[in-house]
């Protein structure tokens, strides 16, 4: 049984390769007694600024573990480690026709999981392959030419393709290791397997997505781009076929629907077809951008070691009077603010970083929770109307051509000393009062929240910070309600998955949800086979 040893400390300029010797010295071992040795967790301890350190956990096997445990078993940093059980994938044979809609993390991981059982599917994706999609997105950012079907939200890889590729999640799921191992296998940086806050970066993520596609094709999956699910045909009360681009029918026995949180037309179609949809709280607000050096100084202290990675932050404040929370979200160290529109005449902000996180800016969403009581209409799709109205107001306030309205943080707070607006957002910003874009309960909570954030991170409130708006696509405004069998309530045969279904938020949790749904289909096929 391998051992887990915690609290091995590295200085910022020390490489992981030093850990083996460090471990041997700490426990007075000869390095030749170490059979296997692997770093499994690495996090930053920034409590004593500027003396920042990395805290590491390693897994190892020794020639004589019994003797080691007799000497050090009482050490609180030493534990015997039972490796998690590997999932078993019985090989299934089935004539079931499975269709997957959407090639974001939920759809891609549903496909990879089905393949473990020997199953294949037809995958339809409204957008374009990631290489062509990248060109479309670049054209939008540089010239303001939006393709409503190939953009930051739509296309191969899904919404997180032009992102920081953060893989942190609050969910605790045994399949997290499975997702990380798959991503590494498809070319993600190996250190995501051990970092406390793993990230891939948009540049590396695009390559990973393309290699997943190549693998799926080689495994027999049929992948169809520029194929949009526009309707469903029902047969005996269940989903019998997917209607593609308003014309062709693709017969299916199980349909995994993983369309992300921006497929507004798909939600409308589901409502028409009788799926049970519920409005869901989400969050809206702004993107704040600071110089990365400033964030590093605040988080690591003046005079910190230059080898430290660009610092991040996570801030939250709950207003006891209103019950609303203001919080930072999707923080991108060394990143840029991106235009994430998918509808014409709507401005949407978001953030992205390359693997090296080497831009001079740090950005993060600063958002406030909103719920059905804010949407002004009881319909299940009211949250979409609410998002859209903010995006259109921002388009107008930005003066058209997808420029984002922007305001200096001090000006937003009505304080003296505000500097000019300065943002990495392309295709550019226009100075405007953000009260013209966001509802008062949101701006009120943001103003109060930022003052609290400055108490936790002295210097956060600065004339060097610019806000751009609006951040509206934080999570799904609708839930496609599922039953215990993970099928839609109202549309049997339909398996809603991922963020668009309202059961996930973020790349990792969407991937995990895709896996959950694929496992449910495999279980149902297996039960049918046993019955037959
Ligand atoms: P999506 O990734 O949205 O994928 C849905 C796919 O379905 C899309 O490819 C879309 O084109 C397709 N589709 C939609 N409707 C149809 C239809 N009718 N027919 C056919 N195809 C359809 N999360 C993180 O965890 N870390 C981050 O660093 C991060 N950064 C982000 C940065 C940006 C700019 C954005 C926009 C999002 C970011 N997110 C991040 C959120 C993350 O991308 C999503 O949580 C995640 O992608 C959701 O996965 P999904 O598979 O459920 O949906």
Boltz pocket constraint, residues with backbone or C-beta under 6 A from the ligand:
constraints:
  - pocket:
      binder: B
      contacts: [[A, 101], [A, 102], [A, 103], [A, 104], [A, 105], [A, 106], [A, 107], [A, 124], [A, 125], [A, 126], [A, 127], [A, 149], [A, 152], [A, 153], [A, 154], [A, 155], [A, 156], [A, 157], [A, 158], [A, 159], [A, 160], [A, 161], [A, 162], [A, 163], [A, 164], [A, 165], [A, 166], [A, 167], [A, 168], [A, 227], [A, 228], [A, 229], [A, 230], [A, 258], [A, 259], [A, 260], [A, 261], [A, 262], [A, 263], [A, 266], [A, 330], [A, 338], [A, 340], [A, 350], [A, 351], [A, 352], [A, 473], [A, 474], [A, 497], [A, 498], [A, 499], [A, 500], [A, 504], [A, 505], [A, 506], [A, 507], [A, 508], [A, 510], [A, 511]]
      max_distance: 6.0
